[in-house]
Amino acid sequence: MQNEEKVKMIPAQPRLEQVVHMLDNAKELLDDQKRNEKGLPRVSMQTEIRTLEFWRAIIAECIATFFYVVLICSVHHTMKSPQDSQADVQLYTAIATGLSMMTLAH
């Protein structure tokens, strides 16, 4: 018989104590983060609707959505010639969608 070394196997499922310990650590981190946040005080919805900042954000969203839809529709419309295959139309529309969303998000 050969001398067999016993290899300690890592259990497939973590022990319950490890899971509980990890969850406790995550809870402590979230509690510390909440305590350290120094955000603006919460404003009621009626007060926020009356602010100029709110309406500027709404108008900016509307303009960005308008440009996004116009861009995607124009790409799709220009690609509808008979020599373009359906796959090309879908590919170019998808690329334009992704690039425009990335541009609008940043």
Backbone as numpy.savetxt, mean C-alpha at the origin, in Angstrom:
# Nx Ny Nz CAx CAy CAz Cx Cy Cz
28.17 -51.31 14.92 27.34 -50.14 14.92 28.21 -48.89 14.92
27.72 -47.92 14.25 28.44 -46.65 14.16 28.03 -45.77 15.32
28.94 -44.88 15.64 28.60 -43.88 16.66 27.73 -42.81 16.01
26.52 -42.80 16.39 25.59 -41.84 15.82 25.51 -40.61 16.73
25.65 -39.47 16.09 25.51 -38.24 16.85 24.04 -37.85 16.85
23.63 -37.46 17.99 22.24 -37.03 18.09 22.18 -35.56 17.70
21.39 -35.30 16.69 21.21 -33.94 16.21 19.91 -33.41 16.79
20.03 -32.26 17.41 18.84 -31.66 17.99 18.05 -31.01 16.86
16.85 -31.50 16.66 16.00 -31.00 15.59 15.22 -29.78 16.09
15.06 -28.83 15.19 14.22 -27.67 15.50 12.78 -28.12 15.32
11.96 -27.87 16.30 10.57 -28.31 16.16 9.89 -27.58 15.02
8.98 -28.29 14.38 8.28 -27.71 13.23 7.38 -26.56 13.66
6.77 -26.68 14.80 5.90 -25.62 15.29 6.56 -24.97 16.50
6.54 -23.64 16.55 7.16 -23.00 17.72 6.38 -23.30 18.98
7.10 -23.26 20.04 6.44 -23.53 21.31 5.51 -22.39 21.68
4.55 -22.70 22.48 3.55 -21.73 22.89 4.19 -20.56 23.65
5.21 -20.85 24.45 5.85 -19.78 25.21 6.55 -18.78 24.28
7.15 -19.28 23.21 7.82 -18.40 22.27 6.82 -17.48 21.58
5.69 -18.03 21.20 4.67 -17.24 20.53 4.13 -16.17 21.47
3.86 -16.56 22.71 3.35 -15.60 23.69 4.36 -14.51 23.95
5.64 -14.87 24.05 6.70 -13.89 24.27 6.80 -12.91 23.08
6.72 -13.42 21.86 6.78 -12.55 20.69 5.58 -11.61 20.64
4.41 -12.10 20.97 3.21 -11.25 20.99 3.31 -10.17 22.07
3.85 -10.54 23.23 4.03 -9.54 24.29 5.01 -8.45 23.86
6.09 -8.84 23.19 7.06 -7.85 22.71 6.42 -6.93 21.67
5.61 -7.49 20.78 4.95 -6.67 19.77 3.98 -5.70 20.42
3.27 -6.15 21.45 2.33 -5.27 22.15 3.07 -4.14 22.85
4.21 -4.44 23.46 4.99 -3.39 24.12 5.50 -2.37 23.11
5.94 -2.83 21.95 6.40 -1.90 20.92 5.28 -0.98 20.45
4.09 -1.54 20.25 2.95 -0.71 19.83 2.55 0.28 20.92
2.59 -0.14 22.18 2.26 0.77 23.27 3.28 1.90 23.36
4.57 1.59 23.19 5.60 2.62 23.21 5.41 3.60 22.06
5.06 3.08 20.90 4.85 3.95 19.74 3.67 4.88 19.96
2.60 4.38 20.54 1.42 5.21 20.80 1.73 6.30 21.82
2.56 5.96 22.83 2.91 6.94 23.84 3.82 8.03 23.27
4.67 7.67 22.31 5.64 8.62 21.77 5.08 9.47 20.64
3.91 9.15 20.13 3.33 9.93 19.05 2.94 11.30 19.56
3.37 12.31 18.81 3.00 13.67 19.18 2.27 14.28 18.00
1.11 13.75 17.72 0.32 14.20 16.58 -0.56 15.39 16.95
-1.23 15.88 15.97 -2.16 16.97 16.19 -3.40 16.45 16.90
-4.03 17.28 17.68 -5.25 16.82 18.35 -6.33 16.50 17.33
-7.15 15.56 17.64 -8.22 15.17 16.73 -9.25 16.28 16.66
-9.70 16.51 15.43 -10.66 17.57 15.19 -11.96 16.91 14.77
-13.06 17.51 15.16 -14.35 16.93 14.78 -14.55 17.08 13.27
-15.41 16.26 12.72 -15.63 16.26 11.28 -16.24 17.59 10.82
-17.11 18.15 11.62 -17.73 19.43 11.25 -16.69 20.54 11.17
-15.73 20.51 12.06 -14.68 21.52 12.04 -13.74 21.31 10.87
-13.41 20.06 10.58 -12.47 19.78 9.51 -13.05 20.13 8.13
-14.35 19.94 7.94 -14.97 20.26 6.65 -14.88 21.75 6.35
-14.81 22.55 7.35 -14.77 24.00 7.17 -13.37 24.54 6.89
-12.36 23.69 6.92 -11.00 24.18 6.73 -10.63 24.24 5.26
-9.76 25.17 4.92 -9.29 25.34 3.55 -8.39 24.17 3.14
-7.64 23.63 4.09 -6.75 22.50 3.80 -7.53 21.27 3.33
-8.66 21.03 3.94 -9.51 19.90 3.57 -9.99 20.04 2.13
-10.48 21.22 1.76 -11.02 21.42 0.43 -9.93 21.44 -0.63
-8.75 21.90 -0.28 -7.62 21.81 -1.21 -7.28 20.35 -1.49
-7.31 19.53 -0.46 -7.03 18.10 -0.65 -8.09 17.44 -1.51
-9.34 17.80 -1.32 -10.43 17.24 -2.13 -10.26 17.63 -3.59
-9.97 18.91 -3.84 -9.80 19.38 -5.22 -8.58 18.73 -5.87
-7.50 18.57 -5.11 -6.31 17.91 -5.65 -6.61 16.46 -6.03
-7.37 15.75 -5.21 -7.75 14.37 -5.52 -8.60 14.31 -6.79
-9.53 15.24 -6.92 -10.39 15.26 -8.12 -9.58 15.53 -9.38
-8.67 16.48 -9.32 -7.84 16.80 -10.49 -6.93 15.63 -10.84
-6.32 15.02 -9.85 -5.45 13.87 -10.10 -6.22 12.70 -10.70
-7.42 12.44 -10.19 -8.24 11.36 -10.74 -8.65 11.66 -12.17
-8.98 12.92 -12.46 -9.34 13.31 -13.81 -8.18 13.05 -14.78
-6.98 13.50 -14.42 -5.81 13.28 -15.29 -5.51 11.79 -15.45
-5.68 11.03 -14.40 -5.42 9.60 -14.45 -6.38 8.91 -15.43
-7.65 9.22 -15.34 -8.65 8.60 -16.23 -8.43 9.04 -17.67
-8.15 10.33 -17.89 -7.91 10.82 -19.25 -6.68 10.15 -19.85
-5.63 10.00 -19.07 -4.41 9.36 -19.57 -4.66 7.91 -19.96
-5.33 7.17 -19.12 -5.57 5.76 -19.41 -6.51 5.60 -20.60
-7.54 6.42 -20.67 -8.46 6.34 -21.82 -7.77 6.73 -23.12
-6.89 7.72 -23.07 -6.20 8.13 -24.29 -5.21 7.06 -24.76
-4.53 6.40 -23.84 -3.63 5.31 -24.24 -4.44 4.18 -24.88
-5.54 3.84 -24.27 -6.37 2.76 -24.80 -6.96 3.14 -26.16
-7.37 4.39 -26.32 -7.96 4.84 -27.59 -6.93 4.88 -28.72
-5.72 5.33 -28.43 -4.69 5.41 -29.48 -4.19 4.03 -29.90
-4.37 3.04 -29.07 -3.89 1.69 -29.40 -4.96 0.85 -30.10
-6.09 1.39 -30.44 -7.17 0.61 -31.03 -7.12 0.59 -32.56
-5.94 0.65 -33.14 -5.85 0.55 -34.60 -5.86 -0.93 -35.01
-6.20 -1.23 -36.23 -6.33 -2.64 -36.65 -5.03 -3.45 -36.58
-3.88 -2.80 -36.73 -2.64 -3.57 -36.72 -2.18 -3.94 -35.31
-2.75 -3.33 -34.27 -2.37 -3.65 -32.90 -3.15 -4.86 -32.39
-2.42 -5.78 -31.79 -3.10 -6.96 -31.24 -3.71 -6.61 -29.88
-4.59 -7.45 -29.41 -5.24 -7.24 -28.12 -4.22 -7.29 -26.99
-3.20 -8.15 -27.13 -2.17 -8.26 -26.11 -1.35 -6.97 -26.02
-1.05 -6.34 -27.16 -0.31 -5.08 -27.15 -1.12 -3.98 -26.47
-2.40 -3.94 -26.78 -3.27 -2.93 -26.17 -3.29 -3.10 -24.66
-3.44 -4.31 -24.19 -3.48 -4.57 -22.76 -2.13 -4.27 -22.10
-1.04 -4.63 -22.78 0.28 -4.40 -22.21 0.57 -2.91 -22.08
0.35 -2.16 -23.14 0.63 -0.73 -23.10 -0.30 0.01 -22.14
-1.53 -0.43 -22.07 -2.45 0.19 -21.11 -2.01 -0.10 -19.68
-1.56 -1.31 -19.43 -1.09 -1.67 -18.09 0.17 -0.89 -17.72
1.10 -0.75 -18.66 2.31 0.02 -18.40 1.98 1.48 -18.13
1.10 2.05 -18.93 0.70 3.45 -18.73 -0.01 3.62 -17.39
-0.84 2.65 -17.03 -1.54 2.71 -15.74 -0.55 2.70 -14.58
0.39 1.79 -14.63 1.37 1.68 -13.54 2.26 2.91 -13.43
2.76 3.39 -14.57 3.63 4.56 -14.53 2.89 5.82 -14.09
1.66 5.98 -14.55 0.92 7.18 -14.15 0.54 7.13 -12.68
0.20 5.94 -12.17 -0.13 5.84 -10.75 1.11 6.11 -9.90
2.27 5.62 -10.35 3.50 5.88 -9.63 3.83 7.38 -9.64
3.59 8.03 -10.78 3.85 9.46 -10.89 2.90 10.26 -10.00
1.64 9.90 -9.99 0.67 10.64 -9.18 0.88 10.39 -7.69
1.40 9.24 -7.33 1.59 8.93 -5.91 2.79 9.66 -5.32
3.75 10.02 -6.15 4.95 10.69 -5.62 4.97 12.12 -5.91
